[in-house]
């Protein structure tokens, strides 16, 4: 299995956090990937093979388009990759607010959904997908994606907004800021702030911060398995272990005491340049 997290070029850094490239080679056993909730809106190219998602909270399988927009999720999801004969995926993980800036429509429309990106963006996406499938190197696959995004960047539907900068703060430091302070920084009333944040990020600011803090705590535990959950709950600003366990149950559908097999947070991946 090839798994790479790759930095975007400098020009695209305002829009793109990273690219994720996954390639299961022919004959490989493709595992079910269990994804906990994380802060993520993305454009995904399934260039070879396909994928289904399963939402355990509603017991439903959902096919996903070969070119898909992933809205902000708030529940754990299980992904079932299907090789034909191999599986190849390139994911563009956007910066907070970037999807709204690209499309000019509220990203609440995409929350909890996997939309057919061609219906929303353009049929040109299939040309990019075909190019990825036929490319001879991983670097050339990512170059195709970057060329497409650089063209889209020239016609952004919206300018950068203070809400986008605030979401960046919450992405990296979810426990350090009060809502009153954030409203003040955006120069908005609490009601306006809530509405604008939902429009740009797909969910409200409190839930956004909760998901960000939870995922940071989960990543830290994966890197430091000897540290107990009580200490981690204190370190990440939870009132106590029960507070952390409540978020853990909501965002992974299990409790911290249960070992999560194949939880796809991939802390072993290294972020590299193309």
C-alpha positions in Angstrom: 0.0 0.0 0.0 1.2 3.5 -0.9 0.0 6.3 1.5 1.4 9.8 1.1 0.4 13.1 2.5 1.9 15.8 0.3 2.2 19.6 0.7 0.7 21.8 -2.0 2.7 24.3 -4.0 3.2 27.8 -2.5 0.5 29.3 -4.8 -2.1 26.9 -3.5 -1.3 27.0 0.2 -4.2 29.6 0.8 -6.6 27.0 -0.5 -5.1 23.5 0.1 -3.9 22.0 3.4 -2.5 18.9 1.9 -3.0 16.1 -0.7 -3.6 12.5 0.3 -2.5 9.9 -2.2 -3.5 6.2 -1.6 -2.7 3.3 -3.9 -3.5 -0.3 -3.1 -1.5 -2.3 -5.7 -3.1 -5.1 -7.7 -3.7 -8.3 -5.7 -3.5 -6.4 -2.4 -6.1 -7.0 0.3 -7.9 -3.7 0.6 -9.0 -3.1 4.2 -12.1 -1.4 5.5 -11.0 2.0 6.7 -12.7 3.3 9.9 -12.5 7.1 9.9 -13.2 9.1 13.1 -14.7 12.5 12.7 -12.1 15.2 11.8 -12.1 18.8 10.5 -12.1 18.1 6.7 -13.7 19.3 3.5 -12.2 17.8 0.4 -12.3 17.0 -3.3 -11.6 13.4 -4.0 -10.6 11.7 -7.3 -11.2 7.9 -7.3 -9.1 7.2 -10.4 -9.1 3.4 -10.1 -11.5 1.3 -8.3 -14.4 2.8 -6.3 -15.5 3.2 -2.7 -18.6 2.8 -0.6 -19.2 4.4 2.8 -21.1 3.0 5.7 -22.6 5.2 8.4 -23.0 3.1 11.6 -25.3 5.6 13.2 -28.0 5.1 10.5 -26.9 1.6 9.3 -26.7 2.7 5.7 -24.2 2.1 2.8 -23.7 4.9 0.3 -21.9 4.7 -3.0 -19.6 7.6 -3.7 -19.0 9.2 -7.1 -15.7 8.8 -8.8 -15.2 12.6 -8.5 -16.6 13.6 -5.1 -16.9 16.5 -2.8 -16.7 15.5 0.9 -18.6 17.8 3.1 -17.8 18.2 6.8 -18.7 15.0 8.6 -19.7 14.8 12.3 -19.8 11.0 12.7 -17.4 8.1 12.3 -17.6 6.5 8.8 -16.4 3.2 7.5 -15.0 3.2 3.9 -15.0 0.1 1.7 -12.5 0.5 -1.1 -13.1 -1.8 -4.1 -10.1 -2.6 -6.4 -10.6 -2.8 -10.2 -7.9 -4.3 -10.4 -6.2 -1.8 -8.1 -7.4 1.1 -6.0 -6.0 4.7 -6.6 -7.3 7.8 -4.9 -6.1 11.4 -4.7 -7.8 13.6 -2.1 -7.5 17.4 -1.9 -8.0 18.5 1.7 -9.0 22.2 1.7 -8.0 24.9 4.1 -10.9 26.1 6.3 -13.3 28.2 4.2 -11.6 27.3 0.9 -14.5 25.3 -0.4 -16.8 28.2 0.2 -14.4 30.5 -1.5 -14.2 28.2 -4.5 -17.9 27.6 -4.9 -19.5 30.7 -3.5 -22.4 28.7 -1.8 -22.9 27.7 1.8 -21.0 24.5 2.7 -23.9 23.6 5.0 -25.3 22.2 1.7 -22.6 19.5 1.8 -22.4 18.7 5.5 -22.7 14.9 6.2 -22.7 14.3 2.4 -20.5 13.0 -0.4 -21.6 14.9 -3.5 -20.9 14.3 -7.2 -18.4 17.0 -7.8 -19.0 17.2 -11.5 -22.6 18.3 -10.8 -21.3 21.2 -8.7 -18.0 22.2 -10.1 -17.5 21.1 -13.8 -17.3 18.0 -16.0 -13.6 18.9 -16.5 -13.0 16.9 -13.3 -13.3 13.7 -15.2 -10.4 14.7 -17.5 -8.3 15.2 -14.4 -9.5 11.8 -13.1 -8.6 10.1 -16.4 -5.2 11.8 -16.4 -4.5 10.5 -12.8 -5.4 7.0 -13.9 -3.1 7.0 -16.9 -0.2 8.9 -15.3 3.1 7.0 -14.9 4.3 8.6 -11.6 2.6 9.8 -8.4 4.3 13.2 -9.0 2.6 13.6 -12.3 -0.8 12.7 -10.8 -0.5 15.5 -8.3 0.7 17.9 -11.0 -2.5 17.3 -12.9 -4.5 18.1 -9.8 -2.5 21.2 -9.1 -2.9 22.5 -12.6 -6.7 22.2 -12.3 -6.7 24.0 -8.9 -4.5 26.8 -10.1 -6.9 27.5 -12.9 -9.8 27.4 -10.4 -8.0 29.8 -8.1 -8.0 32.5 -10.8 -11.8 32.7 -10.5 -12.5 32.5 -6.8 -16.2 33.1 -6.0 -15.4 34.7 -2.6 -12.6 36.6 -1.0 -10.9 35.6 2.3 -13.1 36.4 5.3 -12.1 36.9 8.9 -14.2 33.8 9.6 -11.7 31.7 7.6 -8.8 33.0 9.7 -10.7 32.2 12.9 -11.4 28.7 11.7 -7.7 28.3 11.2 -7.1 29.3 14.8 -9.7 26.7 16.0 -8.2 24.1 13.8 -4.8 24.4 15.4 -5.7 25.7 18.9 -9.3 24.6 19.6 -9.2 25.1 23.4 -7.5 28.5 23.6 -10.3 31.0 22.6 -13.7 32.0 24.0 -16.6 32.5 21.6 -17.0 36.1 22.8 -13.3 36.8 21.8 -13.8 35.1 18.4 -16.9 37.2 17.7 -15.0 40.3 18.6 -12.2 39.4 16.2 -14.7 38.9 13.4 -16.5 42.1 14.3 -19.8 40.2 14.3 -22.6 39.7 16.8 -22.9 36.1 18.2 -25.8 35.4 15.9 -24.0 36.8 12.8 -20.9 34.9 13.8 -22.8 31.6 14.1 -24.5 32.1 10.8 -21.3 33.0 8.9 -19.3 30.2 10.5 -21.9 27.7 9.4 -21.9 29.1 5.9 -18.1 28.9 5.5 -17.4 25.7 7.5 -20.6 23.7 7.2 -21.0 23.4 11.0 -21.1 25.8 14.0 -18.0 27.1 15.8 -18.5 25.1 19.0 -18.9 21.8 17.2 -16.0 22.7 15.0 -13.8 23.3 18.0 -15.0 20.1 19.7 -14.1 18.0 16.7 -10.7 19.6 16.3 -9.8 19.1 20.0 -11.1 15.5 20.0 -9.0 14.6 16.9 -5.9 16.2 18.3 -6.3 14.2 21.5 -6.8 11.0 19.5 -3.7 11.7 17.4 -1.7 12.4 20.5 -2.8 9.0 22.0 -1.8 7.2 18.9 1.7 8.7 19.1 2.0 8.2 22.8 0.1 5.0 23.7 1.7 4.8 27.2 0.0 8.0 28.3 -3.4 7.3 29.9 -6.6 8.9 28.8 -7.1 10.8 32.1 -3.8 12.6 31.5 -4.7 13.3 27.9 -8.1 14.7 28.9 -6.3 17.2 31.2 -3.7 18.1 28.6 -6.3 18.9 25.9 -8.5 21.1 28.1 -11.3 18.6 28.9 -13.0 19.1 32.3 -12.4 15.4 33.1 -12.1 11.9 31.5 -15.9 11.6 31.3 -16.0 14.8 29.2 -13.4 13.3 26.7 -15.2 9.9 26.7 -18.5 11.6 25.7 -16.8 13.2 22.7 -15.0 10.0 21.9 -18.2 8.0 21.8 -19.9 10.6 19.6 -17.1 10.9 17.1 -15.9 7.3 16.9 -18.9 5.3 18.0 -16.8 3.5 20.6 -15.3 4.4 24.0 -11.7 5.2 24.7 -11.2 2.0 26.6 -12.0 -0.1 23.5 -9.1 -0.6 21.1 -9.9 0.8 17.7 -8.5 -1.5 15.1 -7.5 0.1 11.8 -8.6 3.5 12.8 -7.5 5.5 9.8 -5.7 8.5 11.2 -2.3 7.5 9.7 0.0 9.2 12.1 2.9 7.3 10.5 2.5 9.3 7.3 5.1 12.0 6.6 4.1 15.2 4.9 6.3 15.6 1.8 6.7 18.1 -1.1 5.9 17.0 -4.6 
